Amino acid sequence: KHKGGAQAVFADGSVHLLPETIDYMTYQRLGDRRDGQPVGSGFSGN
């Protein structure tokens, strides 16, 4: 278990912790590449 968030695997093979405090719009943008929107400042990718 990962306290405070969930592990996510990205298309480049990297794994990042998505904090449970992530902005909802940022979370949605991470899940849909078709929307054409940048992820924004709500996710650092670290």
KAHUNOR-V585721 format. One record per residue. N is the residue number from 0. PHI is phi in radians with two decimals (* if undefined). OMEGA is omega as a letter, one per 40 degrees, with the letter a starting at -180 (NA if undefined). D_FIRST is the distance of its C-alpha to the first C-alpha in Angstrom with 2 decimals. Layout:
n = (N & N)
phi = (PHI & PHI)
omega = (OMEGA & OMEGA)
d_first = (D_FIRST & D_FIRST)
This chain:
n = (0 & 1 & 2 & 3 & 4 & 5 & 6 & 7 & 8 & 9 & 10 & 11 & 12 & 13 & 14 & 15 & 16 & 17 & 18 & 19 & 20 & 21 & 22 & 23 & 24 & 25 & 26 & 27 & 28 & 29 & 30 & 31 & 32 & 33 & 34 & 35 & 36 & 37 & 38 & 39 & 40 & 41 & 42 & 43 & 44 & 45)
phi = (* & -2.00 & -1.14 & 1.54 & 3.04 & -2.43 & -1.31 & -2.34 & -1.72 & -1.73 & -1.03 & -1.48 & 1.59 & -1.37 & -2.09 & -2.32 & -1.51 & -1.62 & -1.17 & -1.19 & -1.69 & -1.03 & -1.07 & -1.04 & -1.14 & -1.09 & -1.03 & -1.12 & -1.19 & -1.17 & -1.62 & -2.47 & -1.31 & -1.30 & -1.29 & 1.27 & -1.64 & -1.20 & -1.11 & 1.65 & -1.43 & -1.33 & -2.46 & -1.58 & 1.39 & -1.72)
omega = (i & a & i & i & a & i & i & i & a & a & i & i & i & i & a & i & i & a & i & i & a & i & a & a & i & i & i & a & i & a & a & a & a & a & i & a & i & i & i & a & a & a & a & a & i & NA)
d_first = (0.00 & 3.78 & 6.28 & 9.37 & 9.04 & 8.33 & 9.43 & 13.01 & 15.64 & 19.11 & 22.49 & 23.32 & 20.45 & 18.60 & 14.88 & 14.12 & 11.58 & 13.01 & 12.95 & 13.04 & 16.55 & 17.79 & 21.33 & 21.77 & 24.59 & 22.72 & 19.89 & 22.71 & 24.50 & 21.62 & 21.73 & 25.51 & 27.58 & 30.72 & 31.09 & 32.43 & 30.90 & 29.36 & 25.76 & 27.16 & 26.20 & 23.06 & 21.00 & 21.63 & 19.82 & 18.61)
